[in-house]
Structure formats: C-alpha cells, structure tokens
Amino acid sequence: QVQLVESGGDLVQPGGSLSLSCAASGIGTNLYLMAWYRQAPGKERELVATVLFSNITNYADSVKGRFTISRDNAWSTMHLQMNSLKPEDTAVYYCHAKSFQGDDYWGQGTQVTVSS
C-alpha cells in the first residue's frame, strides 16, 4: 500500500524557519519526481518545489532562495527546509510523488501557519 505522510507543520513567526518531511512507503524507487505543493485558503493548489530522479531541483519564484527541497537516494524521505518564512507562506503543504509510468501519489497534508 502506497503511503505518503507529511510532518513538521507548525505555527511560526515571520522570518522563522521550519522543516517539513515526507515519509514514503510502498512506492519503491521507480519514481520520476517528488514534489511539495501548497494550498492556501480560497486559493488553488500550487507547486512549491520539485526534485527529479536526477536530483535536479526546481522552485516556484515565490520561494526561490528561501526554500530547499531534498530527498534520500531510496526515495523514502523528502524534506523541505523553509527559511525566512512570510505570512503568505501560510498554507497546507502536500507531498506528491509521480512514477515513470505516470502514477500520482499524494499525502494528506500538513498545516504551516506563519503569523506573529
């Protein structure tokens, strides 16, 4: 059974840091990419960062220079280090994985709130 479980969401003050983790099980290593998405209240889900099988990373312009995505070689864990957090980063953050066959997997999400 495929499972993606996010953790690390919390309430943090503006300018603070937070690290999110995604634990993957049942997926194996046949993944094309893993990614973090986020969805703020009243807004569409948006792509935050991706890491490919080649370890190439990509970021949304809004988080470039502040967020860092990483994964382990076994595709069992993915992280998102978030620094210099802003109130507009407040959202539910979702872990996503896509296989080479095009199968999509999603986690349940973890809440990140940036507020003083």
SVG drawing of the C-alpha trace seen along z (x, -y; Angstrom):
<svg xmlns="http://www.w3.org/2000/svg" viewBox="-12 -39 33 41">
<polyline fill="none" stroke="black" stroke-width="0.4" points="0.0,0.0 1.4,-3.4 1.6,-6.0 3.0,-9.5 2.9,-11.0 3.9,-14.6 5.1,-16.0 6.7,-19.1 3.9,-21.7 3.6,-24.2 2.9,-27.8 6.0,-30.0 6.7,-33.7 7.5,-35.7 11.2,-35.4 11.4,-32.0 12.3,-28.6 10.5,-25.2 11.4,-21.9 8.8,-19.6 9.3,-15.9 7.5,-13.4 7.9,-9.7 7.1,-7.4 6.3,-3.7 5.1,-1.2 6.2,-3.2 9.6,-1.7 12.3,-3.5 10.7,-3.8 9.9,-7.5 10.3,-10.2 9.9,-13.0 8.8,-14.1 7.4,-17.5 5.9,-19.8 2.6,-21.6 0.7,-24.0 -2.8,-25.3 -3.8,-28.4 -7.5,-29.1 -9.5,-30.2 -6.7,-29.6 -5.7,-26.8 -3.1,-24.3 0.3,-25.5 3.6,-23.8 6.3,-24.8 9.3,-22.7 10.3,-19.5 13.2,-17.1 13.7,-14.8 15.2,-11.3 18.4,-13.1 18.3,-15.2 17.7,-18.3 15.5,-20.7 13.1,-23.4 11.3,-26.1 8.4,-28.4 9.7,-32.0 8.0,-32.9 10.2,-30.6 13.5,-30.7 16.4,-31.4 14.3,-30.7 13.2,-27.0 15.3,-23.9 14.0,-20.6 16.0,-17.4 15.4,-13.6 17.3,-10.5 18.6,-8.1 16.0,-5.4 13.1,-7.9 11.9,-7.0 12.1,-10.5 11.8,-14.0 12.4,-17.3 11.5,-20.9 13.6,-23.4 11.8,-26.7 13.7,-29.8 12.7,-33.5 9.0,-32.5 6.4,-35.0 2.7,-35.2 1.9,-34.4 3.6,-31.1 0.7,-30.0 -0.9,-27.0 -1.5,-23.3 1.6,-21.7 1.3,-18.4 3.8,-15.8 3.5,-14.4 5.2,-11.6 5.0,-10.6 6.3,-7.4 7.8,-6.9 4.5,-5.2 2.6,-8.4 1.1,-7.2 0.4,-10.1 0.5,-9.8 -0.5,-12.4 -0.1,-12.8 -2.8,-14.2 -1.1,-17.5 0.5,-19.4 -0.5,-22.9 2.0,-25.6 1.0,-28.9 3.2,-32.0 1.9,-34.6 3.0,-36.9"/>
</svg>
